[in-house]
């Protein structure tokens, strides 16, 4: 299909969807006319930008100064992953988009959100694995937001996504409101591997939506490493800071 035909098709589809499902942008309250990012309008979506400030070269945690190259957490507790990176900060329009997908079930936002993650420098890997939800939480939410993102990310990278290898075997207390130490204790022993042969010797991209202290992705990486994974690269949409 020619580029002009594709643009015309998308334009007509937008008009059709706007007639059937008119939406108001939750950020600016104007009309959201682009079905790809709706209910967030295209103008507000332009504000979704990458974090380009100083960060820990290991875990990607934003740092105050360029002088530091590695955070205290990584110095004290070296993670099993090779490195972790987040696209942006858990703030503004990016936070709103993640919240709409995660808590309000607007699953179609997983596509444009995964598209922004492709702007990150993602190393070559053999497989993409999402951070799993416990089956109890999955039944309640009806979908795993990290799995949705991982599917599109894997397609964009041209590699396989593996959904049922890393599993959450214990339903943990939500990490929100817990200290760094409490988060590590809360998540310890919560994950397991279904089939070690599937990941043994493989380079893995581990995907999650938001990372704060990194306790969850650290625990997942430790389990994957013990099961024989080679290099693990953690890729997330946003980095949140402890409140």
Secondary structure, 3 states (H helix, E strand, C coil): CCHHHHHHHHHHHHHHHHHHCCCECCCCCCECCCCCCCCCCHHHHCCCCCCCCCECCCCCCECCCCCCCCCHHHHHCCCCCCEEEEEEECCHHHHHHHHHHHHHCCCCHHHHHHHHHCCCCCCCCCEEEECCCEHHHHHHHCCCHHHHHHHHHHHHHCCEEECCCEEECCCCCCCCCCCHHHHHHHHCCCEEECCHHHCCCCCEEEEEEEECCCHHHHHHHHHHHHCCCCCEEEEEEEECCCC
